Amino acid sequence: MAPGALEMAEVSDRLKASDVKIMADESACSFHEVESLVEEGHYNMINVRLSKCGGFRRSLRIIDFLRHKGVPYQVACQLGESGILSAQGER
């Protein structure tokens, strides 16, 4: 279970009757973390940050997984991120 998952389960349960959507961000930094978050089902969306998720290739793997599962996502980057920073995560 991801850190804070119990707290998110409680928040998620309270918000299910509302139109509020919850997006995972800081807990979605690797394929396995995203996979666990989707399995737990407490988030409505996932924020795929290029550098935090390991660069373009690893982010694309996550995006393919989310598309297959039908989970909405957004692609984002860090303030001031450049091609060099993204490429650094490709190693």
C-alpha positions as CSV (number, residue, x, y, z in Angstrom):
1,M,0.0,0.0,0.0
2,A,1.4,3.4,-1.0
3,P,2.3,5.9,1.8
4,G,-0.8,7.7,2.9
5,A,-3.1,5.3,1.2
6,L,-5.2,4.8,4.3
7,E,-5.8,8.5,4.6
8,M,-6.5,8.8,0.9
9,A,-9.0,6.0,1.2
10,E,-10.9,7.9,3.8
11,V,-10.8,11.2,1.8
12,S,-11.8,9.3,-1.4
13,D,-14.8,7.7,0.3
14,R,-16.0,11.1,1.6
15,L,-15.7,12.7,-1.9
16,K,-17.3,9.9,-4.0
17,A,-20.7,11.6,-3.7
18,S,-19.3,15.0,-4.9
19,D,-17.9,16.2,-8.3
20,V,-14.4,16.7,-6.7
21,K,-11.7,14.8,-8.5
22,I,-8.5,13.7,-6.8
23,M,-5.2,13.5,-8.8
24,A,-2.2,11.6,-7.7
25,D,1.0,13.6,-8.1
26,E,3.9,13.1,-5.7
27,S,3.0,9.5,-5.1
28,A,3.2,8.7,-8.9
29,C,6.9,8.7,-9.7
30,S,7.4,5.2,-11.1
31,F,5.5,2.6,-13.1
32,H,5.1,0.4,-10.0
33,E,3.8,3.3,-7.9
34,V,1.3,4.2,-10.6
35,E,0.3,0.6,-10.9
36,S,-0.4,0.4,-7.2
37,L,-2.3,3.7,-7.2
38,V,-4.6,2.5,-10.0
39,E,-5.1,-0.9,-8.2
40,E,-6.0,0.9,-4.9
41,G,-8.4,3.1,-6.8
42,H,-8.4,6.1,-4.5
43,Y,-7.4,8.6,-7.2
44,N,-9.5,9.8,-10.3
45,M,-6.4,10.9,-12.3
46,I,-2.7,10.6,-12.4
47,N,-0.2,13.4,-13.0
48,V,2.7,12.0,-15.1
49,R,5.7,14.3,-14.6
50,L,8.4,13.7,-17.1
51,S,11.5,14.1,-14.9
52,K,9.9,12.5,-11.8
53,C,8.7,9.5,-13.8
54,G,12.2,8.9,-15.3
55,G,12.1,10.8,-18.6
56,F,10.1,10.4,-21.8
57,R,10.4,6.6,-22.3
58,R,9.4,5.7,-18.8
59,S,6.6,8.3,-18.9
60,L,5.3,6.8,-22.1
61,R,5.2,3.4,-20.5
62,I,3.1,4.8,-17.7
63,I,0.8,6.6,-20.2
64,D,0.3,3.4,-22.2
65,F,-0.7,1.6,-19.0
66,L,-3.1,4.4,-17.9
67,R,-4.7,4.4,-21.4
68,H,-5.1,0.7,-21.3
69,K,-6.8,0.9,-17.8
70,G,-8.9,3.9,-18.9
71,V,-7.5,6.1,-16.2
72,P,-7.4,9.9,-17.0
73,Y,-4.0,11.6,-16.7
74,Q,-2.1,14.7,-17.5
75,V,1.5,15.1,-18.7
76,A,3.5,17.8,-16.8
77,C,7.0,18.9,-16.2
78,Q,8.9,20.7,-13.5
79,L,9.3,24.5,-13.7
80,G,12.4,25.2,-15.8
81,E,12.7,21.7,-17.1
82,S,14.6,21.3,-20.3
83,G,15.4,18.6,-22.8
84,I,18.7,17.9,-20.9
85,L,16.8,17.4,-17.6
86,S,14.3,15.0,-19.2
87,A,17.1,13.1,-21.0
88,Q,18.9,12.7,-17.7
89,G,16.1,10.4,-16.5
90,E,16.5,8.1,-19.6
91,R,19.6,6.4,-18.1
